[in-house]
Amino acid sequence: MPAPTIADLGEDALLTRLFPLLPAGSGTLLGPGDDAAVVRAPDARVVVTTDVLVEDRHFRLDWSSGEDVGWRAAVQNLADVAAMGAVPTSLVVALVVPATTPVAWVEGLGRGLAGGCPEGVGVVGGDLSGGEHVAVAVTALGDLAGRAPVRRSGARPGDVVAHAGVRGHSAAGYAWLAAGRPVPDAETADGEGADAEGRALARAVRLAVRGYRRPVSPLVGGPAAADAGATAMLDVSDGLLRDAGRLARASGVVVHLDPPADAFGEDLAALAPVARALGADAEAWVLAGGEDHGLLATFPADASLPAGFRRIGVVGAPGEWTAGTVTVAGRVPSGPVGWDHFRG
Amino acid sequence: MPAPTIADLGEDALLTRLFPLLPAGSGTLLGPGDDAAVVRAPDARVVVTTDVLVEDRHFRLDWSSGEDVGWRAAVQNLADVAAMGAVPTSLVVALVVPATTPVAWVEGLGRGLAGGCPEGVGVVGGDLSGGEHVAVAVTALGDLAGRAPVRRSGARPGDVVAHAGVRGHSAAGYAWLAAGRPVPDAETADGEGADAEGRALARAVRLAVRGYRRPVSPLVGGPAAADAGATAMLDVSDGLLRDAGRLARASGVVVHLDPPADAFGEDLAALAPVARALGADAEAWVLAGGEDHGLLATFPADASLPAGFRRIGVVGAPGEWTAGTVTVAGRVPSGPVGWDHFRG
C-alpha cells in the first residue's frame, strides 16, 4: 500500500497530526488553531523577519528530508533574529505542498522545525496550501529585552571583525551531494571497517552534509554580541564575502579579513578531506559558501569578544579602497563572491 | 523592446525599486534592509498570522494584476489580525517569482500591498526568491491594546450571530471570470452607451470582480467587536457555512443563520444581475463563497452591535443538532459548504 498523501488525508486531519509535533514555546499565549496567534513581546518592540525556502532552489527533495527542510527553514530565520541582538520567541510557517506529498514528509517538516528551534521558541501558527512545488516561508519573531537592535550600518574604522559559527560546511556538503557522491553511514565514519583515511573522509563528509542539511546557528551569540557592544552584525547567509560587503557598504567602511588559514583554520582542517576528495578548494567554501548561518559582527577594538566569536579581521576607513570593499589578506579577492537569487 | 524582467534587473536593483512603494507604518522602528525589522508592540503581546497566495490556486496571472495579488495578500492577513480583536501594525512578505516575471508586476505587487494596508500599517520586511510559480506569503502582526484576544471558542447559546463586510462578492467575481466573460469597463457601467439593464449588470459585475481582486475587510470592526463584548470571532475566508461551522465546533454550539434574504438582502440584490447573467445562484455565493474577508462574530444577546455589524442569526445549544452544526432558516443546508485546499 503506498504511503498516505496529503490528498488522502485532507487538510484538517493533516493539521491535527502536525500540531502536536510543533514546539509550544514559553512565550506563546495562544498557539495554532485560531485566526492568529498571540505571543508575549515583553520588550514592547518585536523583531520580525521572513525567509522562504523553495524546492529545487534552496533544497532538493532527494538531498534533504522533510525534517532537514524544516530544520533549515527554522534556523535561517532564527539566525536573522539573533543577528539583531534579539532572542527568538516564535515562528509562523506558510507551507506550499503538492497534494501528492506523503503525509510523513510534512510530519518530518514539523519535527525539523521543532529540532531547529532552541528551547522556548514556539511554532505558533501557519498556513497550508496546495501548489506544484514545495515552498516553506517562515517568519520569526524575537524580543530585544531592552537592547538596541544591532544594525549592519554601525561598523567603524578600527573595530574588530569577528565571527561565530562554522564557515563553509554547508557549501562543502552541497558540493558533495552535487557531485553525486554517496553520504557515508555512521558505521563507515566511526566503525572499524575502513582505514584511518577512509574514516576521516567519512567523518568530514558527514559533518559537511549535516552542515548543509541542518545548519546550527550560534543563536545565543546574537544577544551576547549586542551586550558586548557590537557595532554592527549580520547573519552570514549568502557567503562571508558577500555579507561582509553588505556590512561594509551599509557602514561606509572597508572590511579587511585575515588570511583564511588564520581566521578559519579549524573549518579548513575539518573540510580538507572533502575538498581533497572532490578536487575542490576549501578556502572558496569558507569565503564564499552560503547558508552556514554564522554571525558576523564588529566590535570596538577594546571589547571582549563574547563566547563563540573569534577575530577574523579589522574594519578600515575608505581610502585606498572604496567603502563597501572587502579584502582578504590585504587583497580584493577575485572570483564568485556569493549568491544572487536570480542571476546565480 | 520587451519589458524588463527580474532577471534583467537583479535582486538588489529590484529591491531598490520596491522599497519606496511600500508603506512605512507608524509603528515601524526599523524597516526593510537589515536582517530583521523592529516594530512597536505597545501591548507587550503581539498578534501574528500568516497566509500564502499561490499562482493558479489562489489567483491567476491573467485574472489578477500584481497590484490585485498584493492587495489580496495584505487584506487576508490583516483580516486575521482584526478577527482577534487587534489592530494590525505591520506585514512581512516572502515572495517567490520566476526570473522571467516583469519588474512592473513586482512593482504592482508592492503598490497593491500598500493599497490593501490601512493608514499606519507598514510593510517592514520580506524575502525574495526565484521559483517556477508565483507565491506570496504574508505575515501580519497586530497589537491588542489591552484587549483579550477574541477566539473562536467563546460563543454561548443565546448569543447573537453577526457579520460585518460583504458576502458572496468574491465568489461572484470569480464565477464571472471563470465563465470567460469580459469585465465591462467603467464607461459601460456608468456611461450613456448601454441601456439601464446593461448598465446595472456592468456595475454589478465590476463590483463583484473588484470584490474578488481587491476585497475590503472591515478591519476596524475587529477591535470594535472586541470592545462591544464579542464572545467569538473569525475572519470568513473559506465561506460562511464552513467558517460558521468552525466557530460552532470550537465553541461546542450550534449556529442558526437567518434566511439569506433577511441576513444578506443587500448582497443578494447587488449580485442578482451577475447571477441572472450566469444562470447561477447568488445564495450559494453568499453562503458558501470564500475570500470576502468579512468578520463573523457572536455577541451577548443584550450587546449593542458595533458599526458595520448586522445580525445574521443566533447561537443555539446542541440538542436537536450536534455541536458544530450550522443551520440556515432552520435546516441544515446540503451541497458544497466551502473549500478544502487539497480536496476542493
Interface residues (C-beta under 8 A of the other chain):
Chain A: I6 A7 G10 E11 D12 L14 L29 L30 G33 D34 D35 A36 A37 V38 V39 R40 A41 P42 D43 A44 R45 V46 V47 V48 T49 T50 D51 V52 L53 V54 D56 R57 H58 A79 D80 V81 A83 M84 A86 S90 V92 V93 A94 L95 V96 A99 V124 G125 G126 D127 L128 S129 G130 G131 E132 H133 A135 A137 T139 A140 L141 G142 L144 P149 R151 R152 M233 L234 D235 A250 D340 H341 F342 R343
Chain B: I6 A7 G10 E11 D12 L14 L29 L30 G33 D34 D35 A36 A37 V38 V39 R40 A41 P42 D43 A44 R45 V46 V47 V48 T49 T50 D51 V52 V54 D56 R57 H58 A79 D80 V81 A83 M84 A86 S90 V92 V93 A94 L95 V96 A99 V124 G125 G126 D127 L128 S129 G130 G131 E132 H133 A135 A137 T139 A140 L141 G142 L144 P149 R151 R152 M233 L234 D235 A250 D340 H341 F342 R343
